[in-house]
Structures are given as C-alpha cells and as structure tokens.
Amino acid sequence: MKLLNMSYRADKVLSLAGDGPNPVDRAELQKQFASLVDDKMHGICFSPNEGDQKPGDAFTEAQVRRKLDLLQPHTKWIRIFSCTDGNDMIPKLACEMLHSRRFILFSSA
C-alpha cells in the first residue's frame, strides 16, 4: 500500500522513534504502522479535494466514492469539516461504503 503525505518533512520521518532508552528503528516503525492500518484506524479526517482543488471547489460523487474506496479497508469512520458546497453527500456515501454511522462534523460557524 502506498500512502500519500501532503506534508512530508524528511526531518520528521523518524520523529516518533524517540531517542529514549528504547529507540525504535525504521523497520519496527513500519511494522507497527502496517499493523495499525491493517487493523483499521479508529478514524481519519476526510476531504474530497484532490490535486489543486481548494475548499469550496466543486467535486463529484465519483470523486468522493474513489477516495472513500481507498480508505474503506483502513478506517472505521471519518471526520468532515463541512456540510455545504457538496459535502452534504459525504455522510450518506460513507455510511454506505464504510459500513459505519460514526461521523464527527466540525464547523467554523
């Protein structure tokens, strides 16, 4: 599985390994991460935006389905930050595709 990280910072790659009495090497971190992902993460923040899209830009149901399909094997629920501008379709699609009725909605209003 290849994960994309939009905020990759080379100097932070091993920041979770620690430098205490029991440091964890890169292989062990990868093993622990794979275990977490394989057992499904508790939840994850979700945005339908792709590429150069910004919040408020139009997106399609197919776009949401494609992203949820990628997440489905790895998470139990999602968190969204809007219920306007087309985001209102996300909970329905997530219920269908993630088989979950757990959502957290954060709003700036």
N, C-alpha and C positions, 0 to 999 in steps of 0.2 A: 504494500500500500504506500503510495507516495502522498505525503501531506504537503500542502502549500502553506507557507507562512508569509503573510504580507509584511510582517515587521521583523524579519530575520536580522539578527545582530550577532555577528561572529564572536564578539567578545562575551556574549551571554550564553553560548551554546552549552557550556558545562557549568553554568552558574548554580544549578540545582545539585551538582555533585558534592558541593561543600568542600571545605578544607579542614574539617574537624578530625577526630580520632579515627573515623571510619569512612574515608572518602570513597565515593563510588566512581568506577571508571565508566567510560563511554559505553562499552558493551553492556554493562549492567543497567545503565540508564535506558538504553534501547530496549532491553528485555523487560524492564518494569513498565515502560511506556506501551510496548506491544501488549502486555498483559492487561493494562488499563483499557486500551482501545478494544481489545478482543472481548473483554467482559462488559463492554458498553460503559461509556462515561455517564455520569449521573445526568448531566445536561450541558448544553452549549448555547452560546449566543448565535443568533441566526440573522443573516441579512441576505436578501435575494440579489443584491447588487453584484455585478461582475465587471471585470476589466475597468474601464474608465467611468462606469456609472457612479453616480453620486446619490445620496438620499434625496428622494423626490423625483428621480428619473423614472420613467415608465419601465415596467418589466412584464413579462408574460407568465401565464400559468405554467407553460412548458419549462421556463427558466426556473421557477420555484420547484417544480417537480424534479428537475435534473439535480438541483442542489440537495433537496431532501433525500433523493435516492442515494446520493453519495454518503449522506450522514446516517441513513437508516441502520446500517449494521453496527454503528459505533456509538449511538447515543439513545437515551431513553426519553428525553424531552428537549424542547428548545425554549429559548428566551428571545422575544422580539421587542423592538423598541418603538413600534408604531402600529396603528391600526387604520391608517389612512393611506392615500396615494397607492392603492392596490394591495397594501399589506393585509387588508382585511381577509384576503383569501388564504393566508398562510395557516391560521389555526385549523381550518377545515381540512386543508391538504395534509397538514402534519398529523392530525388525528387519523386520517386515512392511511398515510404512508408509514408513520412511526408507531402506529397502534397505541397511541398514548393520548390521554386527555389532560396532560400536565403542561401548563403554559405559565410563563411569567411575562407580564406586559409592563414595560416601563415607559412612561410617557413624560415628555418635558412639560406638558400642560399642568 
